[in-house]
Amino acid sequence: MAPDRTNGHHRRSIAASLVQGVYVVERDRQKNRQGPQANAPPWWESFNFLLKHLLIDDVDQSIFGAIYEFNSSGIPQQNVPPRYVIAFRGTLNTPASISRDLKLDFLCICNRLHVSSRFQLAMKYVENIAATAKADGSNIWLAGHSLGSAMALLAGKNLVMTKMGCNLVEAYLFNPPFLSAPIELLKNPVLKNGIRFTSSVVNAALTMAIKGRHRKPEKDDLFTALSGWTPYLFVHPTDLFCSEYKGYFEHRKKMEEIGAGNIERLSTQNSIVCLFSTVFRKNSQPLHLLPSAYLTINLTPLPDFRSAHGVEQWWDPNFNGQVELHEFK
């Protein structure tokens, strides 16, 4: 089955399956499963993709990503999906990879994922594929789950900022980590909204106090420059790692509705970390801050955190979700 560009369920399911292929190929490596014993190939071959290259971490030699190329033979040209998909797995809880993955999780939390050798290696491949796609007019997908979605998001942001054909790049980010307190999990809506409103006012006030008259012109602002790129985010409301994306975008919408849009537009571009890094002259734009996104919320109740954070929910044939476009204006 090839991805149907007009069918959101197809795109979501196939992108998630290609990410799962990375998980499985690494498990195959750890268990020394090769040839007919390998479990990974059906995860991409079922959708007419070929495995072009594996991305291997230089520290623990684990497979953390894969580059797939679509086999367009016999497919009508107007139905051809992206030529390339670059997929990244998240943390794998096995002895052979858990230590390295947890160190990268910590770097992600500290907004330092970009300094890791794993990400720098991934970015080289992403740039090479993007250059190829730009040259022949084809397009690519970036896809990832959990830690892998953070890598895909950061890679996508870098492509946008370097203008390497960002209009040709779509990102499918499953359970992407939101590097802030999971306020969305609070049960009391009054308390939840109050915390968010207060946070917006404080952030806006700090922005004015710290940046003041030295704020960059809007055309040079990183957040504004990213506003034309719209990745696809997939979150479950009970996943503490990504649920705050739901609150983040909903709060922006509510602030517009009550006439506080100017406060929120100023606040949403910054965080406390970002503001104080300005004081010390460090570029520390928070990874999780996004101007625009197609946000998909899984409305199906799941029994535990493992299920709510799992990638398998995203190819469920009975998927029940809500999709909303959020744009920065």
GIKA-V878068 format. One record per pair of residues at least 6 apart in sequence whose ideal C-beta (glycine too) atoms are under 8 Angstrom apart, sorted by the first residue. I is the first residue (numbers start at 1). J is the second residue. Records with the same first field share a line. If there is no record, write none. Layout:
I = J, J
This chain:
1 = 10, 14, 46, 47, 48
2 = 47, 48, 70, 75, 79, 80, 81
3 = 10, 11, 14, 47, 81, 82
4 = 10, 11, 79
5 = 11, 79, 81
8 = 323
9 = 319
11 = 172, 232
12 = 172, 232, 234, 296, 314, 315, 319
13 = 314, 315
14 = 47
15 = 85, 87, 141, 143, 172, 174, 314
16 = 143, 145, 172, 174, 234, 311, 312, 314, 315
17 = 43, 44, 46, 47, 315
18 = 43, 44, 47, 49, 66, 68, 85, 87, 143
19 = 87, 88, 89, 143, 144, 145, 148, 174, 311
20 = 43, 311, 312, 315
21 = 40, 43, 44, 51, 66, 68, 87
22 = 63, 64, 65, 66, 87, 88, 89, 148
23 = 89, 90, 92, 145, 311
24 = 39, 40, 43
25 = 38, 40, 51, 54, 63, 66
26 = 62, 63, 64, 89, 92, 97
27 = 33, 39, 40, 92, 94
28 = 34, 37, 38, 39, 40
29 = 62, 63
30 = 94, 96, 97
33 = 39
41 = 51
44 = 50, 51, 66, 68
48 = 70, 71, 75
49 = 68, 69, 70, 71, 85
50 = 68, 69, 70, 71
51 = 66, 67, 68
52 = 66, 67, 68, 69, 84
53 = 66, 67, 125
54 = 63, 65, 66, 67
55 = 63, 64, 65, 66, 67, 88, 121, 122, 125
56 = 62, 63, 64
57 = 63, 64, 100, 117, 118, 121
58 = 117, 118, 121
59 = 100, 117, 118
60 = 96, 97, 99, 100
62 = 92, 96, 97, 100, 101
63 = 89
64 = 88, 89, 118, 122, 148
65 = 86, 87, 88, 89, 122, 125, 148, 151
66 = 86, 87
67 = 84, 85, 86, 125, 129
68 = 84, 85, 86, 87
69 = 83, 84
70 = 80, 81, 82, 83, 84, 85
72 = 80, 83
82 = 138, 139, 140, 141, 170
83 = 133, 136, 138, 139, 140
84 = 129, 132, 133, 138, 140, 141
85 = 140, 141, 142, 143
86 = 122, 125, 126, 129, 140, 141, 142, 143, 152, 155
87 = 142, 143, 144, 148, 152
88 = 122, 143, 144, 145, 147, 148, 149, 151, 152
89 = 144, 145, 147, 148
90 = 101, 144, 145, 146, 147, 148, 149, 175, 311
91 = 98, 101, 102, 104, 105, 146, 147
92 = 98, 101
100 = 118
101 = 147
104 = 113, 116, 118, 147
105 = 147
107 = 113, 115, 116
108 = 147, 150, 177, 179, 287
109 = 177, 179
111 = 179, 273, 284, 286, 287
113 = 119, 150, 151, 154, 287
114 = 120, 154
118 = 151
119 = 151, 154, 155
122 = 151, 155
123 = 155, 158
126 = 142, 155, 158, 159
127 = 159, 162, 164
129 = 140
130 = 140, 159, 164, 165, 168, 169
131 = 164, 165
132 = 138
133 = 139, 140, 165, 168
134 = 164, 165, 168
137 = 168
138 = 168
139 = 168, 169, 170
140 = 168, 169, 170
141 = 169, 170, 171, 172
142 = 152, 153, 155, 156, 169, 170, 171, 172
143 = 149, 152, 171, 172, 173, 174
144 = 150, 151, 152, 153, 172, 173, 174, 176
145 = 174, 175, 311
146 = 174, 175, 176, 177, 241, 309, 311
147 = 177
149 = 173, 174, 175, 176, 177
150 = 176, 177, 287
152 = 171, 172, 173
153 = 171, 173, 176, 231, 287, 290
154 = 287
156 = 166, 169, 171, 229, 231
157 = 226, 229, 287
159 = 165, 166, 169
160 = 166, 169, 225, 226, 228, 229
161 = 222, 225, 226
166 = 228, 229
169 = 229
170 = 231, 232
171 = 231, 232
172 = 231, 232, 234
173 = 231, 232, 233, 234
174 = 234, 311, 314
175 = 234, 235, 236, 239, 241, 242, 309, 310, 311
176 = 233, 235, 242, 245, 288
177 = 241, 242, 288
178 = 241, 242, 243, 244, 245, 248, 288
179 = 286, 287, 288
180 = 244, 271, 288
181 = 244
182 = 240, 241, 243, 244
183 = 192, 195, 196, 244, 247
184 = 192, 237, 243, 244, 246, 247
185 = 238, 240, 243
186 = 192, 195
192 = 247
193 = 251, 254
196 = 247, 251
197 = 251, 255, 260
199 = 267
200 = 251, 255, 260, 263, 264, 267, 268
201 = 263, 267
203 = 266, 267, 270, 271, 272, 275
204 = 263, 264, 266, 267
206 = 270, 272, 275
207 = 215, 266, 267, 269, 270, 275
208 = 266
210 = 275, 276, 278, 279
211 = 275, 278
218 = 224
221 = 269
222 = 285
223 = 268, 269, 285, 289, 291, 328
224 = 291, 328
226 = 290, 291, 292
227 = 291, 292, 327, 328
228 = 292
229 = 292
230 = 292, 293, 294, 325, 327
231 = 290, 293, 294
232 = 293, 294, 296
233 = 242, 245, 290, 293, 294, 295, 296
234 = 296, 298, 314
235 = 242, 243, 245, 246, 295, 296, 297, 298
236 = 242, 243, 297, 298, 302, 308, 309, 313
237 = 243, 246, 297, 298
238 = 301, 302, 305, 308
239 = 305, 308, 309
240 = 305
241 = 309
242 = 309
245 = 288, 293, 295
246 = 295, 297
248 = 268
249 = 293, 295, 324, 326
251 = 264
252 = 264, 268, 326
253 = 326
255 = 261, 263, 264
256 = 264
265 = 328
268 = 289, 328
269 = 289
270 = 289
271 = 286, 289
273 = 284, 286
274 = 284, 285, 286, 289
277 = 283, 284
291 = 327, 328
292 = 325, 326, 327, 328
293 = 325, 326
294 = 323, 324, 325, 326
295 = 323, 324, 325, 326
296 = 321, 322, 323
297 = 321, 322, 323, 324
298 = 313, 314, 319, 320, 321
299 = 320, 321, 322
300 = 313, 316, 318, 319, 320, 321
302 = 308, 313
307 = 313
313 = 319
